[in-house]
Amino acid sequence: MTDSDVLILPGWQSSGPLHWQSRWEALHGYQRVEQHDWLRPLRGDWIARLEEVLLARAVPVWLVGHSLGCLLVAAWAAHSRQTARVAGALLVAPADPELPALRPLLRSWAPVQQTRLPFPALLLGSSNDPYCSLVRAQQFAGDWGARFVGLGARGHLNAESGLGDWPEGLASLQALKTAARATAVQGTKFQKEHANG
C-alpha cells in the first residue's frame, strides 16, 4: 500500500488530531480531501470538491470515508463520470441523515443515495453507534453493494471510541485492496482464456 493512493474523507467538522483518520495521515502520508466548509456540509459542494481532487490525480485511488464521508462516496459515485479513478472504498460508521437529531444539520444529504457502487467496498459498523443504527448501516451496505462487517459495540468508531492508530481498520483496508486486486487478476485471466471463443 503506497501513501499516494489513499484519500481520507472525514465527516462533519472534519477529523481531529486524535481521530484514526488523522493518525493514518500522519503515519502513512495519506491525503485528506479538505472541504471548503466543514461546519455546514452541503452535499453538492462536497461532491464537487471530491471530483476536483480526483481529477487532479493520475492514478486510481482508494477512498477511506468516515461518517458523512461514507455518504459522500455514495453520492459522488452516483453522479460522477470519473468513477474509474477509484479502485475501492473503506466505509466506516456511516451517518444517518434521516435521524431526527441529524436531519436539520444534514438536510441536503437526505435521502441517502442508494445506487450500487461501481467499485469494491467494505463497510465497517458498530452496534451502538449513536448516529446510525446497525440495521440502517447494514441497509446502506446492501444498497451500495458493500461487504458489511460488524465490529461490536464501539460507538461511532471515532476518537471517542479509543481506537488509537486503529491497526484493525488499516488491516481491513489492506484486505480490501488485496481482494480487489485478486478479483481483477481473475477477471483478466478469464478474459484472456475466452478471448478467442
C-alpha positions in Angstrom: 0.0 0.0 0.0 1.5 3.3 -1.0 0.9 6.6 0.6 -0.2 8.2 -2.6 -3.2 6.1 -3.4 -5.4 6.7 -0.4 -7.7 9.6 0.1 -9.2 10.3 3.6 -12.8 11.6 3.6 -13.8 12.9 7.1 -17.3 13.6 8.2 -18.9 16.7 9.7 -16.4 19.0 11.4 -13.5 17.0 9.9 -11.5 14.6 12.0 -9.5 15.9 14.9 -5.9 15.1 15.8 -6.8 12.0 17.9 -9.1 10.5 15.2 -7.7 7.4 13.4 -8.1 9.2 10.1 -5.7 12.0 11.2 -3.4 9.4 12.7 -3.3 7.5 9.4 -2.4 10.7 7.6 0.5 11.3 10.0 1.7 7.7 10.0 1.2 6.8 6.3 1.1 10.1 4.4 -2.5 9.7 3.2 -4.1 12.8 1.8 -7.2 14.4 3.3 -9.8 15.8 1.0 -10.3 19.3 2.5 -13.8 20.6 2.2 -14.4 24.3 2.0 -17.0 24.3 4.8 -16.7 21.6 7.4 -19.5 23.1 9.7 -22.2 23.4 7.1 -21.8 20.3 4.9 -23.7 20.7 1.6 -23.8 17.5 -0.4 -23.4 19.3 -3.8 -20.4 21.2 -2.6 -18.7 18.2 -1.1 -19.3 16.1 -4.2 -17.7 18.9 -6.4 -14.7 19.1 -4.1 -14.1 15.3 -4.2 -14.4 15.4 -8.0 -11.9 18.2 -8.2 -9.3 16.3 -6.1 -9.8 13.1 -8.1 -9.4 14.9 -11.4 -6.0 16.2 -10.2 -4.7 12.7 -9.5 -3.0 10.5 -12.1 -3.7 7.0 -10.6 -6.8 5.2 -9.3 -7.2 5.8 -5.6 -8.7 4.2 -2.5 -11.3 6.2 -0.6 -11.5 5.9 3.2 -14.7 7.6 4.4 -15.9 8.0 8.0 -19.4 9.1 9.0 -20.6 11.7 6.4 -17.6 10.7 4.3 -19.3 7.4 3.6 -22.4 9.2 2.3 -20.1 11.4 0.2 -18.7 8.3 -1.6 -22.1 7.0 -2.5 -23.4 10.4 -3.6 -20.3 11.2 -5.7 -20.2 7.8 -7.3 -23.9 8.1 -8.4 -23.3 11.4 -10.2 -19.7 11.3 -11.4 -18.4 10.1 -14.8 -15.0 9.6 -13.2 -15.7 6.5 -11.0 -12.9 4.6 -12.8 -10.5 6.8 -10.9 -11.5 4.9 -7.7 -10.2 1.4 -7.1 -12.4 0.8 -4.0 -13.6 2.3 -0.7 -13.4 1.6 3.0 -16.6 3.0 4.6 -16.6 3.4 8.4 -19.6 4.2 10.6 -21.9 6.0 8.1 -24.1 8.7 9.5 -27.8 8.5 9.0 -29.1 12.0 7.9 -32.7 10.9 8.5 -32.3 10.6 12.2 -34.2 13.4 14.0 -31.1 14.7 15.7 -29.2 15.0 12.4 -31.9 16.0 10.0 -31.6 19.8 10.5 -27.8 19.7 10.0 -27.7 17.2 7.1 -30.8 18.3 5.2 -29.1 18.2 1.8 -27.9 14.6 2.4 -31.3 13.0 2.6 -32.5 10.8 1.1 -29.3 8.8 1.2 -28.1 7.7 -2.3 -29.0 4.0 -2.8 -27.1 3.3 -6.1 -24.7 0.3 -6.1 -21.1 1.5 -6.1 -19.2 0.7 -9.3 -16.1 -0.4 -7.3 -15.4 -2.8 -4.4 -16.3 -1.5 -0.9 -16.2 -2.7 2.7 -18.5 -1.1 5.3 -17.5 -1.4 9.0 -20.3 -0.7 11.5 -20.9 -0.6 15.3 -23.8 -1.9 17.1 -24.2 1.1 19.4 -23.4 4.0 17.0 -25.4 7.0 18.1 -25.5 8.4 14.6 -26.6 5.2 12.7 -28.4 2.1 13.8 -26.8 -1.3 13.0 -29.8 -2.2 10.8 -29.5 1.1 8.9 -25.8 0.6 8.4 -26.5 -2.9 7.0 -29.1 -1.4 4.7 -26.6 1.1 3.4 -24.1 -1.7 2.7 -26.7 -3.7 0.9 -27.8 -0.7 -1.3 -24.2 0.2 -2.1 -23.1 -3.4 -2.8 -20.5 -3.2 0.0 -19.5 -6.1 2.2 -20.6 -5.5 5.8 -18.6 -6.3 8.9 -19.9 -5.6 12.4 -17.3 -4.6 15.0 -19.5 -4.9 18.1 -20.3 -2.0 20.5 -17.6 0.5 19.5 -19.6 3.8 19.4 -19.1 6.0 16.3 -15.7 4.4 15.6 -14.1 7.8 16.1 -11.6 9.3 18.6 -14.1 8.8 21.5 -14.1 5.1 20.7 -10.4 5.0 21.8 -9.2 3.3 18.6 -5.8 5.0 18.6 -3.9 4.2 15.3 -6.6 1.6 14.7 -4.5 -1.2 13.1 -7.7 -3.3 12.8 -9.1 -0.7 10.4 -5.8 -0.5 8.4 -5.8 -4.3 8.1 -9.3 -4.1 6.7 -8.2 -1.6 4.1 -5.3 -3.8 3.1 -7.6 -6.9 2.9 -10.0 -4.9 0.7 -7.2 -3.9 -1.6 -5.8 -7.5 -1.8 -9.2 -9.0 -2.5 -10.0 -6.4 -5.2 -6.7 -7.0 -6.9 -7.1 -10.7 -6.8 -10.6 -10.3 -8.4 -9.2 -8.0 -11.1 -6.5 -10.6 -11.9 -9.1 -13.4 -12.1 -11.2 -11.2 -14.4 -8.2 -10.5 -16.7 -7.3 -14.2 -16.8 -10.9 -15.1 -17.7 -11.0 -12.6 -20.5 -7.7 -13.9 -22.0 -8.9 -17.5 -21.8 -12.1 -16.7 -23.6 -10.9 -14.1 -26.0 -11.0 -16.5 -28.9 -14.3 -18.1 -28.4 
